[in-house]
Amino acid sequence: MPLEGHDMKIGIIGAGNIGGNLTRRFTAVGHDVHVANSRGPQTLTALAEETGATPATIEDAVRDAQVVVVTIPLKAVANLPKGILDTAAADVAVIDTGNYYPQQRDGKIAGIEDDGLTESRWTEQQLGHEVVKVFNGTYAQDILDKPRPAGDPERVALPISGDDTAAKQVVTALLDEIGFDAVDNGGQDDSWRQQPGTPVYGLASDATAVRKALAEASPERTAEWRA
């Protein structure tokens, strides 16, 4: 799916720190952003007035969207309406910003801990759709503070993982639009390289440093990141 100028409909599910700042950046480069949260569109008036985004129900945010961003607590993904992405554009690219925080927030998710699924693979099962994992190790404020023009030596690179090549191309182009490079971390089975506790998690550096950090990751979850 090519980027059609700056007029894609982007649906954002979740208006926390990451979702709010992505709303700010995507509207700033001219996209038609519809943002939803669990409390209803009436709670998003201030963000809408600031950015020009459209406050929406989850269903309306997703409908006909060419990009959907899922940026809610991991445990909440399973509670999204089944088939929620069925009304999105046929070639929708779905961005997953999620992390598994078992002790800190989510409790034990058996599919991840017992069955060995990566966080985003588990998310794909809940959504019934492939996702591109990105922004999960990015500080929310960096989304506003770190953008740089293409070619700038201080431009920050973000790792992305996913099995859908076309969706990754869309996400890479979106990252470029809002001032970041992308480093392809391979498919979803390799996305553990960017989960919490790995060297790339929280890293704000260039593509060379990101590739090095990804290469140094261990698939073993440390005690801090297990239930």
Buried (B, 14 or more C-beta within 10 A) or exposed (E): BEBEEEEBBBBBBBBEEBBBBBBBBBBBEEBBBBBBBBEEBEEBEEBBEEBBBBBBEBEBBBBEBBBBBBBBBBBBBBEBEEEBBEBBBEEBBBBBBBBBBBEEEBEBBEBBBEEEBBBBBBBBBBBEBBBBBBBBBBBBEBBBEBBEEEEEEEBBBBBBBBBBEEBBBBBBBBBBBBBBBBBBBBBBEBBBBBBBBBBBBEBBBBBEBBBEBBEEBEEEBEEEBBB
